[in-house]
C-alpha cells in the first residue's frame, strides 16, 4: 500500500468536511432495510459490531452525499 500525498489527504479532508454539512435523512423503509442488513451481517460474522456497522454507514453516507452533490453540480453545468 502506498502512502497518500499531502495534496490527496487535503482533498479527502475537504470532501469529508463538505459532506458532513449536506443534509442526510433516512426513510423509515431504508432504516428497516439497514436493520435487516445488520442482522444478516451479525449472523454471518458474530464479531461484526454495531460500531463497525456505524462506520460503514458513515462512509456510505459521505459517498451518497458526495455523489448527489456531484450530480447536482454537473446538472447545473448542463453536461450531457
ABEGO torsion letter per residue (X at the ends): XBBBBAAAAAAAAAAAAAAAABBBBBBAAAAAAAAAAAAAAAAABAABBAAAAAAAAAAAAAAAAAAAAAAAAAAAAGBX
